[in-house]
Amino acid sequence: MDHQDIDLHSAVTALSCSLDLVGVDEVRHGKRVAMMAYQIADQLHWPEAERYSILHAGMLHDCGVAQIREHRNLTETLEWSEAEAHAKRGAEYLAARPPLAHLAAEIRYHHTRWEQLQPLPLHARTKIRANLLFLADRIDVLQVPFLNSEHILTAAPDIVERISSLSGSLFAPELIEAFAQIAQSQAFWLAMDPDYLDEDLRGLGKHIAPVSLNFLAQRELARLFSRVVDAKSPYTEQHSERVSLVARQLAKDFDITGQDLEQVEIAGLLHDIGKLRVSEDIIDKPGKLTADERACMQRHSYDTYRILQRVFADTRIPVWAGFHHENLRGEGYPFKTQGSEQDLECRIISVADVFQALAQTRPYRNSMSLNDILADLDRRVANNELDGTVVDKLKINAEAYYRLAKD
């Protein structure tokens, strides 16, 4: 992976899809915000590059939201007093990721009133783009009860009236004027239908050229995904980063090098991306999970696999990440593969995931000592859950791996 052409539009769409999982019941919020912002920008005759850029900003505007309860507060009221916290987090995540750092400032202020933006020492472009995201975001909150139904057409005038009443206070007058003009078209509202929305986004993506990213840039993009996942719970802080470090070192100890080694590291970072669908109430539950809660937890590895196929379709990353809960006897999930069907890299990430999780404090137990972890791994090897050759390799430098998992 010295340099690889990455379809950044597909990567942003995939992250938007994973962020959709936070809503569980109400999905595609990011995509609708993106498409409405794009259409309003088009109405204002913004240059093509600016329109595509605001499209991506719209899909990522809520990347600081990882908890379902926070998502509900943001989507159940026009203004929420604590909305700025996720805007700050999202901006921090993006600022550290070179492929998307240019979107950080507008996402930082996408819940700031227009009248409050004016005195801030920001570039005029940042102000208007941030406010466009805020406008599209709040339009979506008002239209959600009527989505996927012709009732949106009868509700639309009231939505326009309410939004227009906030011109000059919450929203820039020029944005309100453009919105009011384009909202007269039934097509503006009907295009929010899920099938049409996905089709339109794919169509726009065909006009956006791939970007060439080196491994470091790809890894930073992966870290953005993993940071959003790990933020769901204080108990999973840095889990993905630590799994990635352990998996990479194990792969090196097996003499895996070059592109395969880099893909192991990225797969480790992304192995839990599907967990965004899982409620933090389940992740943080101190007691035994119910059958329904276990089912919710078990689907995350399949969601991981499908999401990563959209970004890394020509690599083994989706398989290596998505198979991390398979076991050697074919009783894991979600594919029920036998050990002979699993790449060594899959088995490495499985061991790294278990090892790091046991070293980390969780709501149902404290961090385990190294000796207790090794005993647990031996038990899993005896039960034909984990690969004994991988566990044996880890034991050779067990203390160093323990530091990687905890420090």
C-alpha positions in Angstrom: 0.0 0.0 0.0 2.7 2.5 -0.9 0.1 4.5 -2.7 -3.3 3.4 -3.7 -6.1 5.1 -5.5 -9.0 5.4 -3.0 -12.5 6.3 -4.0 -12.8 8.9 -1.3 -16.5 9.5 -2.2 -17.1 5.8 -1.4 -15.1 6.0 1.8 -17.1 9.0 3.0 -20.3 7.3 2.0 -19.3 4.1 3.9 -18.5 6.2 7.0 -21.9 7.9 6.6 -23.5 4.4 6.4 -21.7 3.4 9.6 -22.8 6.6 11.3 -26.3 5.8 10.2 -26.2 2.8 12.4 -26.0 5.1 15.5 -29.6 6.2 14.7 -30.8 2.6 14.4 -34.4 3.5 13.7 -33.8 6.7 11.7 -31.1 6.1 9.1 -29.7 8.1 6.2 -29.8 11.4 8.1 -26.2 12.2 7.0 -27.0 11.4 3.4 -30.2 13.6 3.4 -28.3 16.5 4.9 -25.6 16.0 2.3 -27.9 16.0 -0.6 -30.0 19.0 0.6 -26.8 21.0 1.2 -25.6 20.0 -2.3 -28.8 21.1 -3.9 -29.0 24.4 -2.1 -25.3 25.1 -3.0 -26.2 24.3 -6.6 -29.1 26.8 -6.4 -26.6 29.3 -5.3 -24.3 28.5 -8.2 -21.4 27.4 -6.1 -18.5 25.9 -8.1 -18.5 22.2 -8.7 -15.7 21.5 -6.3 -17.5 23.4 -3.5 -20.7 21.5 -4.1 -18.9 18.1 -3.9 -17.0 19.3 -0.8 -20.2 20.3 1.0 -21.7 17.0 0.0 -19.0 15.1 1.8 -19.2 17.5 4.8 -22.9 16.8 5.0 -22.3 13.0 5.1 -19.7 13.5 7.9 -21.3 16.3 9.9 -22.3 14.0 12.7 -19.0 12.0 13.0 -18.7 13.2 16.6 -21.9 11.4 17.5 -21.3 7.8 18.6 -24.0 7.3 21.3 -27.6 6.5 20.4 -29.0 8.7 23.2 -27.0 11.7 21.9 -28.4 11.1 18.3 -31.9 11.1 19.7 -31.5 14.4 21.4 -30.1 15.9 18.2 -32.9 14.7 16.1 -35.9 15.3 18.4 -35.6 19.1 18.8 -34.7 22.0 16.5 -32.1 23.3 19.0 -30.4 21.2 21.7 -28.3 23.0 24.3 -25.6 20.3 24.3 -25.3 20.0 20.5 -21.9 21.8 20.4 -20.1 18.9 22.2 -20.4 16.5 19.2 -19.5 19.3 16.8 -16.3 19.9 18.7 -15.5 16.1 18.8 -16.2 15.7 15.1 -13.9 18.6 14.2 -11.1 17.2 16.3 -11.5 13.8 14.7 -11.3 15.3 11.2 -8.5 17.8 11.9 -6.2 14.9 12.6 -7.0 13.0 9.4 -5.3 14.6 6.4 -7.7 13.3 3.7 -10.6 15.0 5.4 -9.0 17.7 7.6 -10.3 20.5 5.3 -13.8 19.8 6.5 -13.0 20.2 10.2 -13.8 24.0 10.7 -17.3 23.9 9.2 -18.2 20.8 11.1 -17.0 22.4 14.3 -19.7 25.2 13.8 -22.5 23.3 12.2 -24.8 23.9 15.2 -23.9 27.5 15.7 -26.6 30.2 15.0 -25.9 32.5 12.1 -26.1 35.6 14.4 -23.4 34.0 16.7 -21.2 33.1 13.8 -20.9 36.7 12.6 -18.5 38.1 15.3 -16.3 34.9 15.3 -12.8 35.2 13.7 -13.6 32.8 10.9 -13.3 32.9 7.2 -16.5 33.9 5.4 -16.4 30.7 3.5 -16.3 28.6 6.7 -19.3 30.6 8.2 -21.6 30.1 5.2 -20.6 26.4 4.8 -21.1 25.7 8.5 -24.5 27.4 8.4 -25.6 25.5 5.3 -24.9 22.3 7.2 -26.9 23.6 10.1 -29.8 24.5 7.8 -29.9 21.2 6.0 -29.6 19.4 9.3 -32.6 21.2 10.8 -34.7 20.8 7.7 -34.2 17.1 8.0 -35.3 17.1 11.7 -38.6 18.7 10.6 -39.2 16.4 7.6 -38.4 13.1 9.3 -42.0 12.4 10.4 -43.2 12.7 6.8 -40.4 10.8 5.0 -41.1 8.1 2.4 -44.7 9.3 2.0 -46.6 11.7 -0.1 -47.5 13.5 3.1 -44.2 15.3 2.9 -45.7 17.4 0.0 -48.5 18.7 2.2 -46.1 19.2 5.2 -43.5 21.0 3.1 -45.1 24.5 3.2 -45.1 24.5 7.0 -41.5 23.3 7.1 -40.5 26.2 4.8 -42.5 28.7 6.8 -40.9 27.6 10.1 -37.4 27.6 8.7 -37.9 30.9 7.0 -39.0 32.5 10.3 -35.4 31.9 11.5 -33.7 33.9 8.8 -31.1 36.1 10.2 -31.1 34.4 13.6 -30.4 30.7 13.1 -29.7 30.9 9.4 -28.1 33.1 6.8 -30.8 35.0 4.8 -29.2 34.1 1.4 -29.3 30.4 2.4 -33.0 30.7 3.4 -33.8 32.4 0.1 -32.2 29.6 -1.9 -33.9 26.9 0.2 -37.3 28.6 -0.2 -36.9 28.7 -4.0 -35.8 25.1 -4.4 -38.3 23.8 -1.9 -41.1 24.8 -4.2 -40.2 21.8 -6.3 -41.8 18.5 -5.3 -38.7 16.8 -6.5 -36.6 18.4 -3.7 -38.6 16.5 -1.1 -39.3 13.3 -3.0 -35.6 12.8 -3.8 -35.2 12.0 -0.1 -36.8 8.6 -0.7 -34.0 6.0 0.3 -33.8 4.3 -3.1 -33.6 7.6 -5.0 -31.2 9.1 -2.4 -28.7 6.2 -2.7 -29.0 6.2 -6.5 -28.3 10.0 -6.7 -25.3 9.7 -4.4 -23.8 6.9 -6.5 -24.4 9.0 -9.6 -22.6 12.0 -8.1 -19.7 9.8 -7.0 -19.1 8.9 -10.7 -18.0 12.5 -11.3 -15.5 12.6 -8.4 -12.0 11.4 -9.2 -10.3 8.9 -6.9 -7.5 10.3 -4.7 -4.1 8.7 -4.3 -3.3 8.0 -0.7 -0.2 6.5 0.8 -0.4 4.0 3.6 -0.2 6.7 6.3 -3.1 8.6 4.9 -5.1 5.4 4.6 -4.3 4.6 8.2 -5.5 8.0 9.4 -8.7 7.5 7.5 -9.1 4.1 9.3 -8.4 5.8 12.6 -11.2 8.2 12.0 -13.6 5.3 11.6 -12.2 3.5 14.7 -12.2 6.6 16.9 -15.9 7.1 16.3 -16.6 3.5 17.3 -14.4 3.5 20.4 -16.1 6.7 21.6 -19.3 4.8 22.2 -18.2 3.8 25.6 -15.4 4.7 28.1 -14.8 1.0 28.4 -13.8 0.7 24.8 -11.5 3.7 24.6 -8.6 2.9 22.3 -9.7 -0.7 21.9 -9.4 -0.6 18.1 -6.1 1.2 18.2 -4.7 -1.4 20.6 -6.0 -4.4 18.7 -4.3 -2.9 15.6 -1.0 -2.6 17.4 -1.1 -6.1 18.8 -2.2 -7.6 15.4 0.5 -5.8 13.5 3.2 -7.1 15.8 1.9 -10.6 15.7 1.8 -10.4 11.9 5.4 -9.2 11.9 6.4 -12.1 14.2 4.9 -14.4 11.5 7.1 -12.7 8.9 4.2 -11.0 7.2 5.5 -7.9 5.5 4.7 -5.2 3.0 1.2 -4.6 1.9 -0.2 -7.5 3.8 1.2 -6.1 7.0 -0.3 -2.7 6.4 -3.6 -4.3 5.6 -3.5 -6.2 8.9 -3.0 -2.9 10.8 -6.0 -1.3 9.0 -8.2 -4.3 9.5 -7.4 -4.2 13.2 -8.4 -0.5 13.3 -11.6 -1.2 11.6 -12.7 -4.6 13.0 -15.5 -3.1 15.1 -16.9 -0.5 12.8 -20.2 -2.4 12.8 -20.6 -1.7 16.5 -22.0 1.7 15.8 -25.4 -0.1 15.5 -25.1 -1.5 19.0 -26.6 0.6 21.8 -24.2 1.8 24.4 -26.7 0.3 26.9 -25.7 -3.1 25.6 -22.0 -2.4 25.4 -21.9 -1.0 29.0 -24.2 -3.6 30.5 -22.6 -5.1 33.6 -24.7 -8.3 33.6 -25.5 -11.1 31.2 -26.9 -10.2 27.8 -30.4 -11.3 26.8 -30.9 -13.4 23.7 -32.0 -10.2 21.8 -29.0 -8.2 23.1 -26.6 -11.0 22.0 -28.2 -11.0 18.6 -27.7 -7.3 18.3 -24.0 -7.6 19.4 -23.4 -10.6 17.0 -24.4 -8.7 13.9 -21.7 -6.1 14.2 -19.0 -8.2 12.5 -21.3 -8.7 9.5 -22.0 -5.0 9.3 -18.2 -4.4 9.6 -17.6 -6.8 6.6 -20.3 -5.1 4.4 -19.2 -1.6 5.2 -15.5 -2.3 4.5 -16.4 -3.9 1.2 -17.4 -0.5 -0.1 -14.0 1.1 0.6 -11.5 -1.7 0.4 -13.2 -4.1 -2.1 -10.0 -5.0 -3.8 -8.2 -6.0 -0.6 -8.5 -8.7 2.1 -9.3 -6.0 4.7 -13.1 -6.7 4.8 -12.5 -10.4 5.4 -9.8 -10.0 8.0 -11.8 -7.5 9.9 -15.2 -9.1 9.5 -14.1 -12.6 10.5 -12.8 -11.6 13.9 -15.5 -13.5 15.8 -15.3 -16.7 13.7 -13.7 -19.7 15.5 -11.7 -22.7 14.4 -14.5 -25.2 14.9 -17.0 -23.3 12.8 -19.3 -22.1 15.5 -18.4 -18.4 15.5 -20.2 -15.6 13.7 -21.4 -14.4 11.3 -20.2 -16.8 8.6 -19.6 -20.0 10.6 -16.3 -20.7 8.8 -14.0 -23.5 9.8 -10.4 -22.8 10.7 -9.2 -24.2 7.4 -11.2 -21.5 5.6 -9.7 -18.6 7.6 -6.6 -16.7 6.6 -3.8 -16.6 9.1 -4.4 -12.8 9.3 -8.1 -13.5 10.4 -6.8 -15.7 13.2 -4.2 -13.1 14.2 -6.9 -10.4 14.5 -9.1 -12.8 16.5 -6.4 -13.4 19.0 -5.5 -9.7 19.2 -9.1 -8.8 19.8 -9.6 -11.2 22.7 -6.2 -10.4 24.2 -6.7 -6.7 24.2 -10.3 -7.0 25.5 -9.2 -9.1 28.4 -6.5 -6.6 29.3 -9.0 -3.7 29.3 -11.5 -2.9 32.0 -15.0 -3.7 31.0 -18.3 -3.0 32.8 -18.7 -6.6 33.8 -15.1 -7.2 35.0 -11.8 -5.5 35.8 -8.7 -5.7 33.6 -7.1 -9.1 33.9 -3.5 -9.9 34.8 -1.2 -11.2 32.1 -1.1 -14.7 33.7 -4.9 -14.9 33.8 -5.2 -13.7 30.2 -2.7 -16.4 29.0 -4.7 -19.0 31.0 -7.9 -17.8 29.3 -6.3 -17.9 25.9 -5.1 -21.5 26.6 -8.7 -22.5 27.5 -9.9 -21.0 24.2 -7.3 -22.9 22.2 -8.3 -26.1 24.0 -11.9 -25.4 23.0 -10.8 -24.9 19.4 -11.8 -21.3 19.4 -8.5 -19.6 18.8 -5.4 -20.7 16.8 -2.8 -22.3 19.1 0.1 -21.3 16.8 -0.9 -17.6 17.1 -1.3 -17.8 20.9 2.1 -19.6 21.2 3.7 -16.8 19.1 2.2 -14.2 21.4 3.5 -16.1 24.5 7.1 -15.7 23.4 6.9 -12.0 24.1 3.8 -11.9 26.2 4.9 -9.0 28.4 5.6 -6.8 25.4 2.2 -7.6 24.0 0.6 -6.9 27.3 2.1 -3.4 27.2 0.9 -2.9 23.7 -2.6 -3.8 24.8 -2.7 -1.5 27.8 -0.2 1.4 27.5 
